[in-house]
Amino acid sequence: MNFIPESPVVRERLFLAIKWLTYGWLIYNGYQFFADESLAAQTTFNGQVSVSEIISVYSGSIDTAFWIFLLLLLELETYIIDDEILKKPVVKWSMFALRALCYAVILYAVYGYIVKMLFQADMSTFPVTNPCDLVGQNFSLLTYVEEYEAITMENCQALAGQDLWRLNGHDIIAPHKDLKYALNVSWIDVVNSVVWVAVVAILEVDVWFQLKGQDKGRLQKTVTILKFVLYAILFGCALAWWYTGVFLDFSDAFLWLFAFFFIEMNIVRWQKEIEEEAALTTANQ
């Protein structure tokens, strides 16, 4: 049974509907990241986050917001705005400036992920005879990645006899295996963010060649192989989040891969249009 509509118009409408549904879902996930990080900030910084700490505390939210903005800019360039308009200096340089802003913030967010990973890695043993003695001393227990709860008489008893560790500089403790788990997840964040930067760097090369109307030639094979490797790593990061039980990051990772599938499809269509126009021009000469 063929589920793909035969009508080109219907196929195009379906393509656009799925595309914008994906983009909308990414925006909703961005809100969820902000909500989770806001709750975490209430514990790690008692809600008093300085300007210099914003990037490390809200790295996921900031990263997601500017990635969505960049995604929409790429959508405009590769699908919506006509080539002749894109080539106008005011449009070309405006798009360049907006993308440069996105890249600057995204790179800063990568730095934030690294800072967060180093924060999770800075731990030491926390010997305590009776964990219940910590009740009422503003200590928190790491229960999940960026999820904390106050030490109470109800949960302190479960900590007795466990190998407790503390995040240095913060009144946050947990069994060593839980802190190690959080550190491993933060490593996935770092790898994922760095690889995505490499992906969009390659897409910038694609857009540049498209606007110049030039054939990538031998570079095309190298770009294709490199993209395959990078997307495979990103797919691996998604599976790693699933394996570690971070299902919001897992679903978000697949959504981003799906979203950039549409950008790649836009570029393929764009290239096809350029080739058809070139062939038509040659035939009319």
VEXZAMAR-559574 format. One record per residue (C-alpha): x, y, z; residue number from 1; residue in one letter. Coordinates in steps of 0.001 Angstrom, whole numbers, plus 524288, in hexadecimal, padded with zeros to 5 digits. Example, Ala and Ser with C-alpha at 12.3 -4.5 7.8 and 13.67 -1.06 7.14 Angstrom:
BEGIN
east,north,up,num,residu
8300C,7EE6C,81E78,1,a
83566,7FBDC,81BE4,2,s
This chain:
BEGIN
east,north,up,num,residu
80000,80000,80000,1,m
80571,80D43,7FBFC,2,n
80386,81795,80687,3,f
80A1C,8225C,7FEA4,4,i
7FFFD,82AFD,7F7B7,5,p
8010A,82B01,7E8EC,6,e
7FDA1,83960,7E7A7,7,s
809C8,8422F,7E82B,8,p
801A9,84CD6,7EE97,9,v
7FD0F,843B7,7F961,10,v
80AE7,83E93,7FB4B,11,r
8100D,84C64,7FC9C,12,e
80587,85016,80678,13,r
80847,843C5,80E55,14,l
816D7,846C0,80DE5,15,f
81488,85484,81308,16,l
80AEF,84FF5,81D84,17,a
81481,845F1,82310,18,i
81FA8,84FA5,82229,19,k
818CE,85A60,829D4,20,w
81341,850AA,83394,21,l
82143,84C66,8363D,22,t
825CA,85A73,837D6,23,y
81A7A,85D3B,84121,24,g
81DB6,85138,84933,25,w
82BC8,855E5,84A6E,26,l
826EC,862EE,84FB3,27,i
81EC8,85BBE,859E3,28,y
82AA1,85384,85DC8,29,n
8323F,8602B,85F5D,30,g
82820,8649B,86946,31,y
8298A,857B6,8709C,32,q
83851,85967,87154,33,f
83675,8670A,876EA,34,f
82CC9,86208,88113,35,a
8360D,85715,8854E,36,d
841E1,86005,88632,37,e
83A38,86A3D,88DC9,38,s
836AB,8600E,897FD,39,l
844D2,85B7A,898A5,40,a
8498A,86982,89A88,41,a
840C7,86AD3,8A667,42,q
848D0,86018,8ACE9,43,t
8569F,86204,8A7DB,44,t
8568D,870D4,8A934,45,f
84AC8,87304,8B232,46,n
844AA,87A9B,8A70F,47,g
84F7A,884F1,8A7B2,48,q
8560B,88326,89A73,49,v
8600A,88D85,896CD,50,s
861C5,89276,888E6,51,v
86E7F,88AD8,88777,52,s
867B8,87E48,88BC4,53,e
85BFF,87F48,882AB,54,i
862E3,87875,87762,55,i
8668F,86CA0,87FA2,56,s
85973,86BBC,886A7,57,v
850CD,86DED,87AB3,58,y
859F2,86888,8703E,59,s
84FA1,85F11,86B2D,60,g
84505,86977,86A1F,61,s
84DE0,87394,863D4,62,i
8539D,86987,85AA3,63,d
84623,864B8,8567C,64,t
8409A,87277,8547D,65,a
84B6E,876BB,84B57,66,f
84BBE,8699E,84463,67,w
83D44,86B68,8416B,68,i
83FFC,8793A,83C94,69,f
84B1B,87409,8340E,70,l
84267,86917,82EF9,71,l
8382D,87306,82AC6,72,l
842A5,87B50,82420,73,l
8474F,86F5F,81CA2,74,l
83944,86C68,818F2,75,e
837E4,87A3D,8139A,76,l
8447E,8792D,80BDA,77,e
842DF,86B84,80679,78,t
83442,86B40,803C7,79,y
82C4B,87794,805AA,80,i
83408,8834C,8008D,81,i
836A6,8840D,7F1F8,82,d
844DB,88389,7ED70,83,d
84453,890F7,7E71A,84,e
83FC1,89704,7F3DB,85,i
84A01,88FA3,7FBAF,86,l
854B2,89514,7F2EB,87,k
850E9,8A331,7F5B8,88,k
85B89,8A91C,7FE78,89,p
85256,8ADC6,80932,90,v
84BCF,8A06A,80A34,91,v
85869,898B4,808E3,92,k
85F8F,8A059,81369,93,w
853B6,8A0CE,81C68,94,s
8527E,891FF,81BD1,95,m
86119,890C2,81DF1,96,f
86098,899A0,829F0,97,a
85524,8921D,82FCF,98,l
85BD0,88508,82D7F,99,r
86877,88A54,83332,100,a
860F2,88E4E,83F76,101,l
85B43,88092,8406A,102,c
86891,87A54,83EC0,103,y
86E93,88311,84913,104,a
86435,87F60,85319,105,v
8647C,87101,84F2C,106,i
87345,87093,850E9,107,l
87198,8772A,85E10,108,y
8676B,86CE2,86181,109,a
8714C,8625A,85DE4,110,v
87A46,868DC,867BA,111,y
86EF2,86833,8715A,112,g
86D90,85986,86F47,113,y
87C1C,857FC,871CE,114,i
87B03,86029,87E36,115,v
86F75,857E9,8829D,116,k
87719,84B79,87FFA,117,m
8829A,8509E,887F1,118,l
878F9,85454,892B9,119,f
873FD,84648,892F9,120,q
881E7,840FF,8929A,121,a
88657,8490E,89E59,122,d
88251,83F91,8A901,123,m
88885,839D2,8B506,124,s
8854A,82FCF,8BF68,125,t
87BF8,83431,8CA06,126,f
87D7D,82B6F,8D5E4,127,p
8723B,82CC4,8DF53,128,v
86E9C,8238D,8EA59,129,t
8602A,82687,8EA42,130,n
85A6F,82D18,8DE14,131,p
84E9A,8312C,8E60F,132,c
85760,83AD0,8ED45,133,d
85709,842E5,8E0A8,134,l
8487F,84589,8E1EB,135,v
845FF,85413,8E366,136,g
853BB,857DD,8DECC,137,q
84FC4,85BD4,8D0E7,138,n
85595,84F99,8CADF,139,f
84F31,84A3E,8BE93,140,s
84F35,83CC4,8B8A1,141,l
8517C,83AB5,8AA20,142,l
8467A,83191,8A619,143,t
847BC,8329E,89755,144,y
84EE7,83ACE,88D38,145,v
84CBF,848DC,891C4,146,e
8421F,8447A,89B24,147,e
843EC,84685,8A9AC,148,y
83C58,8454D,8B63D,149,e
83F1F,849D8,8C40D,150,a
844BF,84025,8CDCD,151,i
83962,83C1C,8D681,152,t
836E9,83215,8E101,153,m
82FB5,82A20,8D6BD,154,e
83AB8,82900,8CCC0,155,n
846D0,829D8,8D573,156,c
84528,81C1B,8DABC,157,q
846BC,81652,8CD2A,158,a
85432,81CB1,8CC53,159,l
8598E,81599,8D839,160,a
8650C,80CEA,8D4D8,161,g
86639,8121B,8C6F7,162,q
87289,817B1,8C0CB,163,d
86EBF,8260B,8C143,164,l
87597,8308E,8B952,165,w
873EE,83F47,8B8BB,166,r
87490,84937,8ADA1,167,l
87F6F,85224,8B23F,168,n
87B23,85FE5,8B561,169,g
86CDF,85C01,8B667,170,h
864B1,85585,8C0E8,171,d
860D7,84A9A,8B7B3,172,i
86377,83C51,8BABC,173,i
85FF8,82F47,8B4D5,174,a
86500,82160,8B3F1,175,p
87114,82109,8AB58,176,h
86A2A,8191E,8A0C2,177,k
85FB5,823B9,89F70,178,d
869A3,82EB3,89E39,179,l
87146,82689,89472,180,k
864BC,82477,88CC2,181,y
86239,83322,88C49,182,a
87037,83555,887C7,183,l
86EBB,82B6C,87CC9,184,n
86259,83235,87817,185,v
8694A,83F5A,87829,186,s
873F1,8396C,86F9E,187,w
8698A,83591,865B4,188,i
864ED,843C8,865C2,189,d
872A8,84879,862B6,190,v
874E6,83EED,8577A,191,v
86769,84176,851C9,192,n
868F4,85047,85213,193,s
87689,8500D,84BD2,194,v
87232,846EF,840D4,195,v
86643,84F52,83DC3,196,w
86F3F,85B0A,83C1B,197,v
876F9,85320,8322C,198,a
86A54,84F99,82AFC,199,v
865E2,85DA4,8295B,200,v
87399,861A0,82535,201,a
8723B,85814,819DF,202,i
8648E,85D27,816EB,203,l
86A5B,86ACB,81600,204,e
8736A,8658F,80B70,205,v
8679A,85FCD,80469,206,d
86029,86CA9,804EF,207,v
86C0E,87442,80040,208,w
86DB3,86B77,7F459,209,f
85F22,86C1B,7F16C,210,q
85ECC,87AF1,7F1A1,211,l
86AE6,87B78,7E915,212,k
864A2,871C3,7DFD4,213,g
870FA,86993,7E008,214,q
872B0,85AE0,7DF58,215,d
879A3,85546,7EB37,216,k
88058,84B75,7E259,217,g
889A0,8427D,7E99E,218,r
88626,8495D,7F640,219,l
87879,8437F,7F560,220,q
87D12,835AC,7F86E,221,k
8851B,83A4A,80413,222,t
879C7,84268,80941,223,v
8705C,83701,807C7,224,t
87950,82D99,80F27,225,i
87BF1,83791,819D1,226,l
86D68,83A3A,81B81,227,k
86ABA,82BA7,81C80,228,f
874E8,82A3D,82743,229,v
86FF4,83618,82ED4,230,l
861A7,83228,82DF6,231,y
86579,8246C,8324D,232,a
86C09,82A28,83E67,233,i
85FDC,8323C,84149,234,l
8578F,825FE,83FBB,235,f
860C6,81F51,8494C,236,g
85EF1,82A69,8530A,237,c
8503F,828C4,851F3,238,a
8517D,81A3F,854BE,239,l
85A91,81D49,86030,240,a
8502E,82624,86621,241,w
84620,81B6A,8644B,242,w
84F46,81182,86AA3,243,y
851AB,81A74,8764E,244,t
84322,81D3C,877BE,245,g
84370,82BBA,87429,246,v
83780,82A90,86B83,247,f
83518,8392A,86973,248,l
842B4,83A9C,86395,249,d
840B9,82DF6,85C07,250,f
83417,8328D,8559F,251,s
8398B,84036,85377,252,d
845AE,83AAC,84CB4,253,a
83D75,832F8,8431E,254,f
834E2,83ECB,8408A,255,l
840F0,846CD,83D27,256,w
845E1,83C40,83405,257,l
83875,83BF8,82DAE,258,f
8383E,84ADA,82CAA,259,a
84579,84B4E,825FF,260,f
840E5,840A5,81CC5,261,f
83772,84AE6,817AD,262,f
84285,854D0,81641,263,i
84A69,84AC1,80EB6,264,e
83E89,84825,80619,265,m
83D3C,856CA,803D7,266,n
84B61,8575C,7FF4B,267,i
84959,84BC2,7F61E,268,v
83D69,85265,7F02D,269,r
844AD,85F3F,7EF4F,270,w
84FF5,858BB,7E81B,271,q
84671,8521F,7DED8,272,k
84000,85F28,7DBB9,273,e
84D38,86559,7D8F9,274,i
850FC,85A23,7CFF3,275,e
843F0,85AF9,7C8BA,276,e
8456A,869AC,7C6F4,277,e
85356,867E1,7C209,278,a
84EF8,85D6D,7B863,279,a
843DB,8661B,7B39A,280,l
84D18,8718D,7B1BC,281,t
85697,86910,7AA17,282,t
84B8E,863C0,7A17C,283,a
846DE,8718E,79E3A,284,n
8544A,87638,79A1A,285,q
